[in-house]
Amino acid sequence: METKKKDIRALTKEQLRDFFVVQGDKAFRGNQVYEWLWQKSAHSFEAMTNISKETRQMLEDNFVINHIRVDQMQRSSDGTIKNAVRLHDGLVVESVLIPTDTRTTACVSSQVGCSLDCRFCATARLKRMRNLNPDEIYDQVVAIDNESRLYFDRPLSNIVFMGMGEPLMNYNNVLQAIEKITSPEGLGMSPKRITLSTSGVPKMIRKMADEEVKFKLAVSLHSAIDEVRTSIMPFNATFPLKDLREALEYWYSKTKNRITYEYVVWQGINDTQEAVDALVKFCKFAPSKVNLIEYNPIDDGEFQQASEKAIKMYQDTLERNGIIVTVRRSRGKDIDAACGQLANKS
């Protein structure tokens, strides 16, 4: 029976160095391979041209590189690109490149499906099949960086963990991926250009604060009234607003970083003065920014975008209370690439 080969990217640099020593080779060979895997994003051992043929064959005999493949790429009329990304086991996730005049942003997935149950999100209707490995998250970023250079003539500038899945339910792998993306031995991106968006898992927000992460935090809030939030995001019954608020207070006390709230206003759900007053009260403990996000329907019509009058009420009330507010118009709606639409329909 054939032994299953190990994915070489599951090894640390030290483990790679040790492997070569055991093979009777020099430890620095492990450094060379590590550089090919993470800095040069090699998809095959054959590509490692400064390593002898015999060594490459030995690697081929012992390991695999389980790289992703962009199965399908769709381009929106507004320039947004959506990738259907096939993983080594045949499962598919989606990632998105969002261009503006000054930057290109990668929106990456962290799970196949999602662990949570937000009723307004297409991804939540897929059952969570598994967490993505660090290399699978990293590969999405590499693919989008390549597309950014090809189609927009500039490198990728920002990353948001706002694709499929709840990043804090895949905590270790997401943080390992970010470490590879930001390391000088990886892609060398600044952690300040990375935003992790969570629906709010208090325990893991505290853990991030304790680990003194350098990336930014965004919270998908959508209501600061418990009953309303639970009706649209049922997991809020397990992680109520009181717990979330305490975790965010702890985050701010440790990091002193401003907190961004992602917030969709829906007709008949959270488009009242009471709702915006509750949001103001929730935000007051720390410097905050609220992104009011345009809603992108997911077919059944249960959720409807609120009126411009309601959006203006939110804007005016937040600004009056000294809270930064931005209205975000969605990109890539014509290819189901907008916020909340990722569901492998491509």
Secondary structure, 3 states (H helix, E strand, C coil): CCCCCEEHHHCCHHHHHHHHHHCCCCCHHHHHHHHHHHCCCCCCCCCCCCCCHHHHHHHHHHEECCCCEEEEEEECCCCCEEEEEECCCCCEEEEEEEECCCCEEEECCCEECECCCCCCCCHHHCECCEECCHHHHHHHHHHHHHHHHHHHCCCCCEEEECCCCCHHHHHHHHHHHHHHHHCCCCCCCCHHHEEEEECCCHHHHHHHHHCCCCCEEEEECCCCCHHHHHHHCHHHHCCCHHHHHHHHHHHHHHHCCCEEEEEECECCCCCCHHHHHHHHHHHCCCCEEEEEECCCCCCCCCCCECCHHHHHHHHHHHHHCCCEEEEECCCCHHHCCCCCCCCCCC
